[in-house]
Amino acid sequence: MQLENITVILLLLAVVTALAEITDRIKIPYPVLLVLAGIGIGLIPNLPSVEMSPEVVFLIFLPPALYSAAWTTSWPDFKANSRAISLLAVGCVLFTTLAIAVVAHYSIPGFGWAESFVLGAIISPPDAVAAGAAMKGLNVPKRLITILEGESLVNDATGLIAMRYAIAATATGTFIFWLASINFFYVAGVGIIIGLIIGQLFFWIHRITPDNPTTDTTLTFIAPYVAYVVAEQIHVSGVLSVVACGLFLSQRSSQIFKHESRIQAYSTWDTVTFILNGVIFILIGLQLPHVLANIQEHSFSTLLWYGAIISLATIISRIVWVFPSAYMPRWLSKRIRTNEAKPNASNVSIVAWSGMRGVVSLAAALALPLTIGENMAFPNRDLIIFLTFAVIFATLVLQGMTLPLVVKKLKVKGDEGGKLLEDQARFTIASSLIEHIEENYSLGLHDEILSKIKSKYEIRIQHLSKDNSLNKLTDEQIQEFLDIQRKLINQERFFLEDLRKQRKIGDEAIRKIEYELDLEESRLALELEEMKVV
C-alpha cells in the first residue's frame, strides 16, 4: 500500500472521529455532515485522488452494514410488520423505478428507456445506515422504526436485482417480463435459503468451539462475508443472504454467546460499524469532483436542473406510493379492518418522508459497465452516476435534516407501552428470583448472606438503592455471596429466556436486560478473580 493511501485513510478516520463529536453537539444526522465534509475535502486542491471501487463497497462495506442492522432487528417485530415492509421494500422500489424511468426519459434529452430504467433501479432503494442515523434520538413509535429498518434491509436486494435486468435489457434491447419475474423470486428465495444455511453453519460452529470472546467476535465478522460471497458466487442475492443469516443468528445469540463474548462482540461491532459507515459517507462526498470531471457535454447549471428534477421525482414517487399502500389493504380486506388499528396519518407521513438514499445507490452506479455489446459505450453512464449522486445529496440533506422538524410538527410520540412491558419483565424476573431464593437457599445458608441476596432483588422491585454493605462478612462469606449472585444471574437469564419464548417481552428490552446482566456478571467475575477463587 502506497504511503499516500495510508495518509488518506488516516485523514478520513480523523475526520470521521471529529465529525462524530460535532454531530452530537449540533444534532445533525451523521451521514449528512459526512457527505458535506466529503464534498468540502474533495474540493481542496492538490489532495491525493480518492476513487471508490464498487467491488470494494459491495464486498467490504455492504455485508457488515446489513449484518449489523439485521442483528439489531427484532424478527417477531419484522414478521408482524411484514406486509408493510414488503409493500415498501418491493412495491415502492419497483414503483419508484418505473416513475423515475418515465421522468428521466421525458425530461432529459437523449435519455433512452433502457438507461432510464437503470437509473430508476439504482436510486429506488433507501439506505439502511442513513435511515437508522436519521431516526436516531427521535421519539417515534417502535413499529415505525421497525418498518423503516426492515424496508432498508430488504429493498437493496430489490433494487440491485432490478438493476441487473435493466442492464441486460440495455445490452440486448429486449426485456421479457414473465422471465424476469421468475428470476426475481429465484434470486431472492435462494439468497434467503443460502443465508439460513450459513447461519445454521455458524450456529453449529459457535456451539462446538470453546467459548472465547476473541474467536467468537471474529466469527461474527466472518459470517456476513461468507453469506454474501457464497450467494454471489452462485448468482443469487448476497444482500438477502446476509440479512437472513443475521436475523437467524441474532435470535440465538443467548445460546451461542456467554457474557464475555457478547460484551466484546457488541463493543467491537459498534466501533467497526462506526468507522465503516463514517468512511463510506465521506467517500460519497469525495466522488463529486470525479463525477463532474467525467461529464463534459452538459453545463453545470443543466446538470443541477436534471439533478433537481430526478431528486424531486424520487421524493414525490415515494409519497405517492406510501399513502395509498398504507390504507388500501384496509379497504380491500375485512379481516384487516377488524383486527388492525387504522394507520396513523402522522406516522404514515414520517414513513413517506424517510427516503434517504446512500452508499448502495452510488456503488451500484459506479458498478455500471463501461461498455455493452461489441465495445459500445454504456449510454449516459456518467450522467447516471451524477444523477445518483444528486439524489443521494438531496435526500440526505433535505429529508435527513428536516426529519426531526417533521416529527415535531406532526407531534409524533414514541410508545409508552414498550417501557411498561420492560418494567413488567424486570418485576416478573425479580419476583421469580425471590421465590427461587426462598425455595433453594433458605436452608443451610448464613442468615446474613441470605438476607443480603434477597435484599438485592427486593430493592430492585421497590426501586430503591442497592445495599452494598458487606463489612460485617468474612472473606469466605463474601466469596459465597458473590458466587451465589453469579448463579442467580444465570437463573435470571433462564427467566428472561422463558419470557422471550412466551413472547411477553420485545427483543429490544431483552437485549437491554441481557446487556445489564452481562455487565453485572463481568463485575462479579472480576471480584471473584481478585479473591483468587476463579
N, C-alpha and C positions, 0 to 999 in steps of 0.2 A: 504493500500500500504506500502510495506516494505521501511525502510529508505534507503537501498542501491539502490532500484529502483528510489527513488526520487533523490538520488545523481547522478545516471547515466543520468536521464533526464536533470538535471541542467547542467551536464557536456556537454551533447550533444548540448543544447541550447547555451552554452557559446562558444563551438567550431564552431557552425553554424554562430553565430554572428561575431566571429573573422575572419573566413574564407571569409565571405561576404566582409569584408573590404579588405582582401588580393586580392580577385579576381578582385575588382575594380582597383587595382593598377597594377597587373601583366597581366591582360586581358586573363586569362584562364577561359574557360567555367565553370560555377559554379558547375555542377554535377561532372565534372572530379576531381576537387580539393576535393570535399566532399567524393567521393569514395576512393580516395587515402588516405585522412585523416582517414576514417573509417578503412581501412586496417592497417594503422600505429597504430591507437589506439587499434585495436583488437590484435595486436602482443605484446602489452605491458603486461608483466606477472602480475598475481595476480589481474587483474581487474575483477569486477563482470561480470558474464556471461550475455550476451545480446542475446536473441533469438527472431527472428521475426516471429510472428504468421501470417500465410497467411490470416486468418479470420480478424485479426486486420487491415492488409494492405488493403484488399479489402473493408472493411466496413468503416474504419476511414479515410484512406488516399486517396483512389481512387475517391469517389464521389466529394469531394471538388476540387481535381485537375482537373478532367474532366469538372466540372461545371464552374470553373474559366476560363478554356480555351475556353469553348463554349460561355461564356458570352462576351468574347472579340473577338469572331469570327463574321465577317460580314455574315449574312445569304445570302444577294444578291450576295456577292463575292463567298461564298461557293456554292451557286446554279449555278453560272456562270461557276465554275470550277468543277462541279460535275463529269464530265466524267473522268478527270484526277485524281480526288480524289478517285473515285470508282475503277479505274484501279490499284491504289496503295493500297488502304485500303482493297480491296477484292482480286483482281487479284494477286498483288505482294505478299500478305501474303500467299495465297494458293500455289503459285508457289514456294515461299521460303520454305514453309512447305514440299513440295514434294522434292525439291532439297536437303534440309538438311537431310531428311529421307534417301534418296539414298546414300548420302555421309557417313552418320553415320553408316548405315547398312554395307557398303562395306569397310569402313576404320577402324572400331572399332570391334575387335573380340568379339563375343558373344552378339552383339547388334542386337536384333531381329527387324523385321519390325514394330511391334506394338509400341514398345518403341521409335523406330526411328521417327515414325510419331508424337508421343507425344512430343519428343524433338523439332521437326520441328515446331509444332504448338505453343510451348511455346516461342521460340526465334524469331518467324517470325515477330511480330508487333513492329515497332519502338515506342519509348516512347514520349508522348506529352510534358512532362516537359523538357526532355533532348533536344528535337528538338527546343523548344522555347528558352531555355537558350543558345544553340549553335548559334542560329541565331540572338540573341540579340546584337544590336550595329553594325551589318553588313549592309552595304549599298547594299541591294539586292532588286529586284523588289517586289512590294506588292503582285502580283499574285503568285510568287514563295513561299512567306511566307504563303499565304492563302492555297495553295496546301499542303504544308508540315504540317501545323497546322490542316487542315481538315482531312488529312490522319491519323494523330496521334489521332484524336478524334474518328474515326470510326474503325480503324484497331484492337484495343484491343478486340472489340466485335468479329471480325472475328477469331482472334487467340484463344480466350477463347472458342468460340463455337467449333472450330476445335479440340481443346484440349479435350473438353468434349467427342466428338465422338471417338477420338483416344484412350482415356482411356477406353471407353466402348468396343472398339474393342479389347483392350488388355485383358479385363476381360472375354469377351465372345469368342474371337477368330474369330469373324465374323464381316463383315462390308458391309452394303447394301447401295450402293452409292445413288440410287434414293431416298431412305427413308431419308438419311442424308441430301440430298439437300432440300427436302421439309421441314424438321425440321429446317434447317438453315434459310430459308426465314420466317418460322413461328416465330421462336425465335427472329429474328431481327425485323420483321414487328410489332409484338405485343409489343415488347420492345419500339419501337418508339411511338406507339399509347399510351401506358401507360404514357410515358414521356410527350406527348402533353396533355393528360388528367390532369396529375398532374400540369403541367404548367398553364393550364386554371384554375384549382382549386386555385392555389396560386395567380394568377392574380385577381381572384374574391375576395380572402381574403384581398389582398392589397387594393382593391378598396373600400371595405365596412368597413375596420377598420380605426380608426383615424390615421392621419399622425403623426408618432412618429419615429424619427431616430433610437432609440434603438430597438423597436419592428420590424420595417421594416428591419433592418440589421439582426436581429435574424431570421426572416422568410427566408432571403436569404440563411442562413446556414441550415435551416430545409429542404428546398425544395430539394436539391440534395440527401439527405439521404432518404427522403420519396420516391422519384422517384426510387432510387436504391433498397431499401428494398422491396417495393411493387412489382417491376418487378421480383426480385429474388425469392420472395415468390411463384410466380406462374410459376417459372422456365423459364423465358424469359430473354432477355439481359438487365441487370441492367445498363451496360455501355451505350447502345444506349438510354435507358430511361433517364438517366441523361443528356446526350448530347442534346436530343430533348427538354427536359424541359428547359435547359439553353438557347438554341437558341430561343425558343419561348418567354421566359420572357425578354431576352436581347433586343429584337426588340420592346418591350412595356415598357421599363424602364421609358421613359418620361411620360407615363400615370399613373404609379403607385408610382413613387418617386417624392418628392419635393427636393429642393436643399439641405436641411439639411440632409435628409436621404441618398441622393446619395453620398454626400461628405463623410459621416461617413461610409457608406457601402463599398465604394471603398477603403478607408484608412484601414478599418478593414480587408477586404479581402486581401489586399496587405500584411499586417502583418501576417495573419494566413497562407496564402499560402507560404510565405517565410519560416515560421517556419516548416510547414509540409514537404515541398519539401526538405529543408535542412536536417531535421532529417531523412527522409526516405533514402536519398542517403548516409548518413553516416552509417545508419543501413545496407545498402547493403554491404559496405566495412567491417563492423563488422562481417558479416556472414562467411567470408573466413575461420577463424580458425575452426568454427563448421563444415563447409563443408568438409574441409580436414580431420578433426578428424574422420569423418564417412566413409572415403574411405581408407581401409587398403590393398585391394587386388592389387592396382596399385602403382607403384613408382611415385614420384613427377615429374620426367622427362617425364614419359609416359603420365601422366595427362596433362602436359604442351603441349606435342605433340598433343594429342587429342583436347585440347582446341584451339590450333593454327589452326588445320585442320577445325574444325567446324566454328571458327570465320572467317577464310578466305572464306569458302564456303558461309557463311551468307552475307558477303560484296559483293562477286562476284555475287551471285544469284540476288541481288537487281540491280546491274549494268546491268546484262544480261536482266532483265525484263524491266527496266526503258527506255532504249533507243528504243527498238522496239515498246513499248507501246506508246511512245511519238509521233512516226512518222507513225505507221501503220494505225491509224484512217484516216490520210490524204490520204493514198494510197487506202483505201477501200471506201472512201466517197467523191464524187464530191462536195457535199454541204460544207463539212469541208474545202476542198481545196479552195473553192470560198469565204467563209465567214470568215475564220480564218487565222491569220498570221502563217507562218511556225515557229515551235518551235525553239527557240534559243538554239544552241548546248551547249553553256556555262551554260545556266540556267538548261538544262536537266542534265548536269554533276553535278551541285550542288545538284539537287534532288537525283541523283543516289548515291552521297556521303553522304547524310544526313540520315543515317540509324542507329542512336544511339539507343541502347536498354536500358531499365531501370527497374523501380520498378515492373511493371506489370508482366514482364517475370519472375523475381525472385520469386515474390509472387505466381505465377502460379506453378512454380517448387516446391516450398515448400508445396503447397497445394496438391501435388500428394498423393494419398492414400498409406498407409504403406503396405497394403495387398490387394489382389484381390481374388475373388473366395472364396474357403474354407481355409482362413488363409494362402494363398500362398503369399510370399513377392512380392511386385511390382518389376518387373525386372529392374535392373540397376537404381533404384531410386536415390541413392546417386551420381552416375556418371552423371545422367541427371542434378541434381542440380549443380554439379561442372561445367559442360559444359555451363550451363546457365550463371553462374557467369563469366566464362571465356569470353563468347561472350559480356556480358554487359561491362566488363572491357575493352576488346579490342576495341569495337566500340566507347565507350565513350572517351577513351584515344587517339586511333589512328585517328578516324574520327572527334571527337569533337575538339581535339586540332589542327588538320590540316585544318579544315574547313575554318577559316579566311585566311589562306595561299592560299587555293584552290580558294577562291573568288577573292583574289588579283591577282593570277597568270592568272586566266581566264578573268580578267578585267570586272567582272560583276558589273554593276552600277544600282543604285536604280532608281525609277520612278521620273521624273521631273514633269510629268503631275499631279500627286497627289497633290503636293504643289500648283500648279497653280489653280486647282479646289477649293482647300481650300481658297485661296486668293480671288478667284472669288465669292465664297459663302459669305465670310466676306464683300466684297464690295457690293454685292446684298443686304445683310441684312442691312448694314449701310445706303445705298441709300434709301431702302424702309422705314427705320425708319425716315429719314429726311422728306420724303413725308408725313408719318403718323403724325409727329410732326406739320408740317405746316397745315395739314388738321384738326387736333383735338385740338391743343393747342395754335394756333396763336391768338385767341380771348380770352379776359378775363384773360390773364396771364401777370404778370410783364415782361416788355421787357427784363430786365437783366437776369431773370431766363430763359426765352425762348432762349435768345442768348447763355447762357451757356449750356443749354441742347442740343441745336443744335450743338454747337461747339464741344462737345464730339464726335459726330459721323462724323462731318466734318473733324475733326482732324484725326480720325481713317481712314477715306478714304484717306487723304493726307499723312498718315504715319508720322505724326508729334507728338510731345509730348503733353500729355493731360494737359489742363489748369485747375489747381485745385484752382485757386484764388477765394476765397469766402469771403474775408474780408470786402467787401462792402455790404454784405447781412445781414439782420436781422436774428434772430433765427427762426422766423416764416417763412421767405423766404428760409432759409437753410432746414427747415423741409419740406417745399413744394417741394424744389428742389430734396431732397433725395427720397421723396415719389413718385414723378413723375418718377425718374430714376428707381425705383423698378418696377413701372408699365410698363415702356418701356422695361425692361429686359424680362418681361412676353411676350411683343409683339415680342421681338427678338426670343423668344422660338417658338412663333407661326410661324414666317417666316422660322425658321430653320426646323420646322416640315413639313412645306409646301415643302421645298426643298427636304427633305427626301422622301416625298410621290411622288414627281416628279422624284426621282432617279437622281437628279442633284448634289448630294454630297455623298461621301462614308461614311460608318459607322464610320470609324476611325476619320475622320475630324469632324463628328457630335459629337462624344464623347469628342473630344478635345475642341470644341467650347462650348459644353454644360457644361463641367467642368469649363471653364473660367467664364461662366455666373453664375454657382453655387457659385464660389468664390466671384464674384462681388456682388451677391445678399446677400451673408452672410455678407460681409463688410457693405453694406447698412443697413442691419437689425441691426447690432451691433451699427452703428452710430445713427440710429433711437431710439434704446433702450436706449442709453446713453442720448438722449434728452428727454426720458420718454414719447415717443409718441406711442410706440408699446404696 
